[in-house]
């Protein structure tokens, strides 16, 4: 008569003391880094302007260009630029 005895594996040894604490800290750090990487990946995928933002940006750029044109073509600025150019050309 044969008797079969089930082999019992020894339980996995858990680190004790500081090693256990360090393992927990490392696990939390890796989890934190994983979350940060996912957030950054999502931010990169969402980078850029949408169509509405392009429209607003284009209107703002046109308004700035028109304002700059008015300032540069005004009498005071035009005279100052002409005087600056004359001095620069006659200095040589």
NUKOL-882599 format. One record per residue: residue in three letters; x negated, y, z negated of N, C-alpha, C in turn. Coordinates in nm, 2 decimals. Example, Ala and Ser with C-alpha at 12.3 -4.5 7.8 and 13.67 -1.06 7.14 Angstrom:
% residues 2
   residuo     n_c1     n_c2     n_c3    ca_c1    ca_c2    ca_c3     c_c1     c_c2     c_c3
       Ala    -1.32    -0.57    -0.78    -1.23    -0.45    -0.78    -1.32    -0.33    -0.78
       Ser    -1.28    -0.22    -0.71    -1.37    -0.11    -0.71    -1.29     0.00    -0.79
***
This chain:
% residues 92
   residuo     n_c1     n_c2     n_c3    ca_c1    ca_c2    ca_c3     c_c1     c_c2     c_c3
       Unk    -0.08    -0.12     0.00     0.00     0.00     0.00    -0.09     0.12     0.00
       Unk    -0.06     0.21     0.10    -0.14     0.33     0.11    -0.06     0.45     0.06
       Unk    -0.12     0.53    -0.02    -0.06     0.66    -0.07    -0.12     0.78     0.00
       Unk    -0.04     0.86     0.06    -0.09     0.98     0.13    -0.08     1.09     0.03
       Unk    -0.19     1.16     0.01    -0.19     1.28    -0.08    -0.20     1.40     0.01
       Unk    -0.11     1.49     0.00    -0.12     1.61     0.08    -0.23     1.70     0.03
       Unk    -0.31     1.74     0.13    -0.42     1.83     0.09    -0.36     1.97     0.07
       Unk    -0.40     2.03    -0.04    -0.36     2.17    -0.07    -0.48     2.26    -0.04
       Unk    -0.46     2.35     0.05    -0.56     2.45     0.08    -0.58     2.55    -0.04
       Unk    -0.70     2.58    -0.06    -0.71     2.69    -0.17    -0.66     2.82    -0.12
       Unk    -0.60     2.89    -0.21    -0.55     3.02    -0.17    -0.66     3.11    -0.12
       Unk    -0.63     3.20    -0.03    -0.73     3.29     0.02    -0.77     3.38    -0.09
       Unk    -0.90     3.39    -0.10    -0.95     3.47    -0.21    -0.94     3.62    -0.18
       Unk    -0.88     3.69    -0.27    -0.86     3.83    -0.25    -0.97     3.90    -0.32
       Unk    -1.03     4.00    -0.26    -1.14     4.07    -0.32    -1.09     4.14    -0.45
       Unk    -1.18     4.14    -0.54    -1.14     4.19    -0.67    -1.21     4.33    -0.69
       Unk    -1.16     4.41    -0.78    -1.22     4.53    -0.82    -1.24     4.63    -0.71
       Unk    -1.36     4.69    -0.70    -1.39     4.80    -0.60    -1.37     4.75    -0.46
       Unk    -1.40     4.63    -0.43    -1.39     4.58    -0.29    -1.24     4.59    -0.25
       Unk    -1.15     4.55    -0.33    -1.01     4.56    -0.30    -0.96     4.70    -0.28
       Unk    -1.01     4.79    -0.37    -0.98     4.93    -0.35    -1.03     4.99    -0.22
       Unk    -1.15     4.95    -0.19    -1.21     5.00    -0.06    -1.13     4.95     0.06
       Unk    -1.10     4.83     0.05    -1.02     4.77     0.16    -0.88     4.84     0.18
       Unk    -0.82     4.88     0.07    -0.69     4.95     0.08    -0.72     5.09     0.13
       Unk    -0.82     5.16     0.09    -0.85     5.29     0.14    -0.88     5.29     0.29
       Unk    -0.96     5.19     0.34    -0.99     5.17     0.48    -0.86     5.15     0.56
       Unk    -0.77     5.06     0.51    -0.65     5.03     0.58    -0.56     5.16     0.59
       Unk    -0.56     5.24     0.49    -0.48     5.37     0.49    -0.54     5.46     0.59
       Unk    -0.68     5.46     0.60    -0.75     5.55     0.69    -0.72     5.51     0.83
       Unk    -0.73     5.38     0.86    -0.70     5.33     1.00    -0.56     5.36     1.03
       Unk    -0.46     5.35     0.94    -0.32     5.38     0.97    -0.31     5.53     1.01
       Unk    -0.38     5.61     0.93    -0.37     5.76     0.95    -0.43     5.79     1.09
       Unk    -0.54     5.73     1.12    -0.61     5.76     1.25    -0.52     5.71     1.37
       Unk    -0.45     5.60     1.35    -0.36     5.55     1.45    -0.25     5.64     1.48
       Unk    -0.19     5.70     1.37    -0.08     5.79     1.38    -0.13     5.92     1.45
       Unk    -0.25     5.97     1.42    -0.30     6.09     1.48    -0.33     6.06     1.63
       Unk    -0.38     5.95     1.66    -0.41     5.92     1.80    -0.28     5.91     1.88
       Unk    -0.17     5.85     1.83    -0.04     5.85     1.90     0.01     5.99     1.91
       Unk     0.00     6.07     1.81     0.05     6.21     1.83    -0.03     6.29     1.93
       Unk    -0.16     6.27     1.93    -0.24     6.34     2.04    -0.21     6.29     2.17
       Unk    -0.19     6.16     2.19    -0.15     6.11     2.32    -0.02     6.16     2.37
       Unk     0.08     6.18     2.28     0.21     6.23     2.31     0.20     6.38     2.35
       Unk     0.11     6.45     2.28     0.09     6.59     2.31     0.03     6.61     2.45
       Unk    -0.07     6.52     2.48    -0.13     6.53     2.61    -0.03     6.50     2.72
       Unk     0.06     6.41     2.70     0.16     6.37     2.80     0.26     6.48     2.82
       Unk     0.28     6.56     2.72     0.38     6.67     2.72     0.32     6.81     2.75
       Unk     0.19     6.81     2.79     0.12     6.93     2.81     0.17     6.99     2.95
       Unk     0.17     7.13     2.95     0.21     7.19     3.08     0.34     7.26     3.06
       Unk     0.37     7.34     3.16     0.50     7.42     3.15     0.61     7.36     3.23
       Unk     0.73     7.38     3.18     0.84     7.33     3.26     0.88     7.43     3.36
       Unk     0.98     7.40     3.44     1.02     7.50     3.54     1.07     7.63     3.49
       Unk     1.15     7.63     3.38     1.19     7.75     3.32     1.08     7.84     3.27
       Unk     0.98     7.77     3.21     0.86     7.84     3.16     0.78     7.90     3.28
       Unk     0.77     7.83     3.39     0.71     7.88     3.51     0.78     8.01     3.56
       Unk     0.91     8.01     3.56     0.99     8.12     3.60     0.97     8.24     3.51
       Unk     0.97     8.22     3.38     0.95     8.33     3.29     0.80     8.38     3.30
       Unk     0.71     8.29     3.32     0.57     8.34     3.33     0.55     8.41     3.46
       Unk     0.61     8.37     3.57     0.60     8.44     3.70     0.66     8.58     3.69
       Unk     0.78     8.59     3.63     0.84     8.73     3.61     0.76     8.82     3.52
       Unk     0.70     8.76     3.42     0.61     8.84     3.33     0.49     8.89     3.40
       Unk     0.43     8.80     3.48     0.31     8.84     3.56     0.34     8.95     3.66
       Unk     0.46     8.94     3.73     0.50     9.04     3.83     0.52     9.17     3.76
       Unk     0.59     9.17     3.64     0.61     9.29     3.57     0.48     9.36     3.52
       Unk     0.39     9.28     3.48     0.26     9.33     3.44     0.18     9.39     3.56
       Unk     0.19     9.32     3.67     0.13     9.37     3.80     0.19     9.51     3.84
       Unk     0.32     9.52     3.83     0.39     9.64     3.87     0.35     9.76     3.77
       Unk     0.34     9.73     3.65     0.30     9.83     3.55     0.16     9.87     3.57
       Unk     0.07     9.77     3.60    -0.07     9.81     3.62    -0.09     9.89     3.75
       Unk    -0.01     9.86     3.85    -0.01     9.93     3.98     0.03    10.08     3.95
       Unk     0.14    10.10     3.88     0.18    10.23     3.85     0.08    10.31     3.77
       Unk     0.01    10.25     3.67    -0.09    10.32     3.59    -0.21    10.35     3.68
       Unk    -0.26    10.26     3.76    -0.38    10.28     3.85    -0.35    10.39     3.95
       Unk    -0.23    10.39     4.01    -0.20    10.49     4.11    -0.15    10.63     4.06
       Unk    -0.14    10.64     3.93    -0.10    10.77     3.87    -0.22    10.87     3.90
       Unk    -0.18    11.00     3.89    -0.28    11.10     3.92    -0.40    11.11     3.83
       Unk    -0.38    11.09     3.70    -0.49    11.10     3.61    -0.59    10.99     3.63
       Unk    -0.53    10.87     3.63    -0.62    10.75     3.65    -0.69    10.75     3.79
       Unk    -0.62    10.79     3.89    -0.67    10.79     4.02    -0.79    10.89     4.03
       Unk    -0.77    11.01     3.97    -0.87    11.11     3.97    -0.99    11.06     3.89
       Unk    -0.97    10.99     3.77    -1.08    10.94     3.69    -1.16    10.84     3.77
       Unk    -1.09    10.75     3.84    -1.16    10.65     3.92    -1.24    10.71     4.03
       Unk    -1.18    10.81     4.10    -1.25    10.87     4.21    -1.38    10.94     4.16
       Unk    -1.37    11.01     4.04    -1.48    11.07     3.98    -1.59    10.97     3.94
       Unk    -1.55    10.86     3.89    -1.64    10.75     3.85    -1.72    10.70     3.97
       Unk    -1.64    10.67     4.08    -1.70    10.62     4.21    -1.80    10.73     4.26
       Unk    -1.76    10.85     4.26    -1.85    10.96     4.32    -1.98    10.96     4.24
       Unk    -1.97    10.96     4.10    -2.09    10.96     4.02    -2.18    10.84     4.05
       Unk    -2.12    10.73     4.06    -2.20    10.61     4.09    -2.27    10.61     4.22
       Unk    -2.20    10.66     4.32    -2.26    10.66     4.46    -2.37    10.77     4.47
       Unk    -2.35    10.88     4.40    -2.45    10.99     4.41    -2.57    10.97     4.31
       Unk    -2.56    10.87     4.22    -2.67    10.84     4.13    -2.78    10.77     4.19
       Unk    -2.75    10.70     4.30    -2.85    10.62     4.37    -2.94    10.70     4.46
***
